[in-house]
Amino acid sequence: MTIIVTGSSGLLGSALVRALRADGVRVVRLVRRAPQGADESFWNPAKGLIDPAALEGAEAVVHLAGAGIGDRRWSDDVKREVVRSRVEGTRTLVTALGGLAAGPPTLLSGSAIGFYGDTGDREVDETAPPGSGFLAQEVVVPWEAETAPAREAGVRVALLRTGLVLSGDGGMLARILPIFKLGLGAPLGSGGQYWSWISIDDWVGAVRHVLKDPEISGPVNLTAPEPVTNAEFTRALGEAVHRPTMPLAVPGFLLRAALGEFAGEGVLTGQRVIPRRLLEAGHAFRHTGLNEALAAVI
């Protein structure tokens, strides 16, 4: 079996590649530099360049490429890059798939629970409509729309709407761990905004499940079944590192001053997301509770 992976150098892509290779799967990584072996192929999504031969005969493509969303302040240039990297990359890949006589029958395309906007304390699953705001309307909606030609051509397309991935190797958790280990962790804003999380092991397991299950298509929420509020997350992380947390929350205006526009959509609002499709498909999560997930990844 051969699976094509984009974004393979990122936190999620590298974990997935390791797991697939451990399963005995041949993985071909699409890279934006000179290939360094038979398991790599060059592509340049900004210029629409891709080698169709690399895709021919593969069983599936897992498309995870895209510029980081929360690692920089949102200037106009950064926001354009966030959108462009996702839309152009998906378009380049889908266009190439459409020109193949024997292309991969399955495409798993990265997405995000930012699709739902701020849901407050309302639970949402894959049937919910898109929300408002930059992430929902300008990033995720057009990003997902680029997969439509593949679906119309008969490719099974699953949209991996990923939540907050917990890993000690990178991502948001790795950035805030030093703060919590100093006993300086605190709720953010009201603390009532929901954070829909998933452990890195469960994220990889969910993707493997979707790859193997031909009945799963369309949006799939990659989150654990039990989302928590930011205040609950703060308390659990403090307990996991055996340190107290601050009694007072970090005010929203300070977060906006420090993080800019990203604070409003990426920190102070949240989504209470349920992985309905995975649960209905019988997927078994390794970590359903936040405490056990944190213990596993820290």
N, C-alpha and C positions, 0 to 999 in steps of 0.2 A: 504494500500500500504506500502511496506517495501523497503527502499533504504539503501544500504551498502555504507559507506563512509570511505575512508582511508585518513590520513592526517587531521583528524578532529580537531586537536588542533591548527593548524596553522591559520593564518589570514583568508585565503579563506575558509578553511574547517569549521571553527567555525561559520563564517557568513552564510555559506550555511546550516549547521545543524540547526541553529536557524530559518532560513526562512522555511525550509522544515517542521520542527516541528510545526511552526505556521500555516502551511497549513494542519496540521492534519496527516502528513506522519509519519510512524514509521521509525526511523533512527537507524540503528545498526552501531556503530563505531568500526572499527578494530583498536586495540591498542596494543602497544608493552610492556605492563605491565600487572599485574594481573587485570582482568576485575572487575569492581566495581558495576555491575548490569546487568540485562537482556538485556540492550541496548548496551552492549559492548562484544566484542569477541577478544581473544588473537590471534596475529599473529607475526611471526618473519621472515620477508622477507629475511634477510641475510642467514637464515638456511632453507628457503623454507617451513616454518611451517605455517599452516593455518587450521582452522577448517571448512571443507566443509559444515557442517551442518548450519553454520552461513549464508552461501550464498544461500542455498537451498530455493527455493520458492520466493526469492526477485524479485522485478520488475526491479531493476537496481543497478549498482555499479558505484559510482563516486570515481575515484582513483586519489588522490591528494598528496600522500606521496612522499617525496624526501627531501634531505638535502638542506639547503639554499645555494643559488648561490652567492649572493652579500654581505653576512654578514661577510666574512672573506677574508684575502688575499689568493690568489690562490697558495698555495704550491702544490707540486706534490701529497701529501697525501689528501689535500682538494679536488683537482680535481678528484682523484680516488673515493673519497667518494660521490661527486656530481653525477658521472656516476653510480657507483655501487648502490647507494640507489634508483635510478630511474629504472635501468635495472633489478636488482634483484627483486625489489618490484613488477614491472609489470609482470615479468616472473612468480613469485610465484602466483600472483592473476590469471593470465590467465591459468596457468596449473591447478589450482583448478577448475576454471570454466569449463575447458574441461572435467573434470571427473564427472560432475554432470548430473544426469538424468533430473532434472528440474531446471536448473540454470537460473540466470537472463538473459533475452533476450537482455539487453542493457548494454553497458559498455561505460562510459564517462571517458576517460583517460587523465590526465593532460599532458600538453605539453607547448611550449613556442614559441613566435615569433622569438626567437633566431634562429629558423630553417632557416630563410631567410638570415642570415648573415647581412653584411652591405649593405643596398640598396641605400645609397645616397639619392637623391631626387626623386628616381623612386618609384611610387606606386606599391605595390604588393598585390595580394589577394591569396586565397587558392590554385590557380593553379600554383603558382610560384615554381620553383625548389629550393632545399636546397642551402644555400650559403656555404661559406668557414669559417674556423676557428674552435676553440675548441667547442663553444656552438652549432654550427650547426652540425658539422660532428662527434664530439665525444660524445655529450650529446643528442641532440634532435633526430637526425636520428636513432641511435640505440634504444633510449627510445621508439620512436613511433613504430619501427619495432617489438618490443616485443608483440605488440597487434595483430599481423598478425594471429596467430593460433586461436584467438577468432573470428576474422572476417571470417576465413575459415570455422569455425564450425557453422556459421550462426548467430553469435551474432552481433547485430547492434553496431558498434564501432564508437564513435566520439572522435576526438583528439582535446582537448581544448587548442589551441595555444593562451596563455594568454600574454597580454602586460603588461605595467606598471599599476598596480592597485593602485588607489588613495583611501586612507583610513586614517582617523585621528587616528586610533587605532594601526597602525603598518605599516611595509613595508618601502619603501624608503621615502615616503612623511613624515611620522612621524619622521624619522631620520634627515631630512633636515629642518623641520619647525623651530626648535630653532635658526638655523643660519639665516633664513630669518626674523624671528621676531626681531633679533638684527640688521637688516638692512645690513647684510653681504652677502646676496645672490648674486650670480654672474653667468653669463653664463660659461659653461665648455668647454674648448678647443675652437674650432671655433664657437660653438653655433649654427652651421647650421645642426647638426645631428638631425634627426627626432626622437621624442619620441611618440610612439603610446600608448596611455593611455586609461584607462577605470575606471569609478568610481566603488567602491565596490558594490553599489546597482545595477548597471548595470551588473556587472560581475555575481552576484547572479541571476539576472533576466534572463540573457542569458543562464546560466546553466539550470535554470528551463524550459526555452523555449526548449532547446535541449532535455531535458528529456521527454517532452511531445510530441515532434514532431517526429513521426516515419520515416519521410522522410529525416531527417538530419543524415548523417553519413560521415565518413572521416574527414579531417581537418576542423576546424571551428575557425576562428580568433575571439578571445574575446578582441576586442579593440573598442573604440568609432569611429564613422565615420570620425572624423576630427583630424588626427594626427597633431602635431605642432613641430616646431624646439625647440631645447633646449633654445635658446634665447627667443623665444615666451613663453615657459613654465616659464622661470625665471621671465619675466616681469609680467605674469599673477599671479604667486604666490606672488610676491612682492605686487601687488595691492590687492590681497585677504587678506593679513595680514596687509595692510595699512603701509607698510614700503618701503623705497627706496631700490633699488638694486645697486650693485657696477657697475660703468661704464666700468671697465676693466674685461675681462674674466680671468678665472683661466687657466694658460697655461697648455697644455697637458703634458709637462715634469714634472710639479709639481704633477699632478694627477697620473702619472705613478709612481713617487717616493713614493707617499702616499699610493696608492691602489695596486701597482704592476700590474701584467698581466691583472687583471680584468678591469682596467681602459681602456685598449685598446678595449675590446669587449663589456663591460657593460656600459661605460660612453661616450667614445669619438666617437663611431660609433653608428648607429641607424638604425631603420627600419621604413619605411613609409607604414604602413599596413592598408588595408581597410577590414572591416568585411563583405565581399561580401555575404557569405552564410547566415548570419543572416539577412542582408538587403533583400535578395531575398526571404527569408522565411517570411518576413513581421514582423520581430521583431521590436518593438518600444523601442528605447532607452529613458531613462529618462533624461540623460544628454548628449547632443550631442556636446555642446561647453565646452571648458576647464574652462572658467570663472564660469559658473553655476555649474560645477562639483566641483570645488574647494570650492565655497561658501557652497555647500551641505555637504562636508566631513570635513571641518575645524571647 
